[in-house]
Amino acid sequence: MGKNKFPAGWNEQRVKKVLRHYETQSDEAAAAEDDIAFSRADAAVMEIPKHLVPDVRELLARKVA
């Protein structure tokens, strides 16, 4: 098995910390976190068909890069 590749600024310890956060989070805390995310003025949430997700990710990657 090859070595994992992490995005810049990420490492195995950071990934484990994030996983621990979400795996131990209560349903109430998760719902509150979602409410905050959906109410942000500087971001949008869109529903798209699953089959378009790879194309959207590619477009976003090109725009950010």
C-alpha positions as CSV (number, residue, x, y, z in Angstrom):
1,M,0.0,0.0,0.0
2,G,1.4,3.4,-0.9
3,K,1.8,6.4,1.3
4,N,-1.3,8.7,1.8
5,K,-1.1,12.1,0.2
6,F,-2.6,15.0,2.1
7,P,-3.5,18.4,0.9
8,A,-1.1,21.2,1.8
9,G,-1.3,21.9,5.6
10,W,-2.8,18.5,6.4
11,N,-1.3,15.4,7.9
12,E,-2.5,12.2,9.4
13,Q,-2.8,13.7,12.9
14,R,-5.0,16.5,11.6
15,V,-7.2,14.1,9.7
16,K,-7.6,11.9,12.8
17,K,-8.5,15.0,14.9
18,V,-11.3,15.9,12.4
19,L,-12.6,12.4,12.3
20,R,-12.7,12.2,16.1
21,H,-14.7,15.5,16.2
22,Y,-17.4,14.3,13.8
23,E,-17.5,10.7,15.1
24,T,-18.1,11.8,18.6
25,Q,-20.4,14.8,17.8
26,S,-24.0,14.7,19.1
27,D,-26.9,14.9,16.7
28,E,-27.8,18.3,18.3
29,A,-24.3,19.7,17.8
30,A,-24.2,18.5,14.2
31,A,-27.5,20.1,13.5
32,A,-26.3,23.4,15.0
33,E,-23.2,23.3,13.0
34,D,-25.2,22.7,9.8
35,D,-27.5,25.6,10.7
36,I,-24.5,27.9,11.0
37,A,-23.0,26.7,7.7
38,F,-26.3,27.2,5.8
39,S,-26.8,30.7,7.2
40,R,-23.4,32.1,6.0
41,A,-23.7,35.1,3.8
42,D,-20.5,34.4,2.0
43,A,-21.3,30.9,0.8
44,A,-24.1,29.1,-1.1
45,V,-25.5,25.6,-0.8
46,M,-26.7,24.0,-3.9
47,E,-28.4,20.7,-4.7
48,I,-27.0,19.0,-7.8
49,P,-27.6,15.6,-9.3
50,K,-25.0,13.1,-8.0
51,H,-23.8,12.2,-11.5
52,L,-22.6,15.9,-11.9
53,V,-20.6,16.0,-8.7
54,P,-17.3,15.0,-10.4
55,D,-17.7,17.7,-13.1
56,V,-18.6,20.4,-10.5
57,R,-15.5,19.4,-8.4
58,E,-13.3,19.6,-11.5
59,L,-14.7,23.1,-12.4
60,L,-14.2,24.3,-8.9
61,A,-10.6,23.0,-8.7
62,R,-9.8,24.8,-11.9
63,K,-11.3,28.0,-10.6
64,V,-9.5,27.9,-7.3
65,A,-6.1,26.9,-8.8
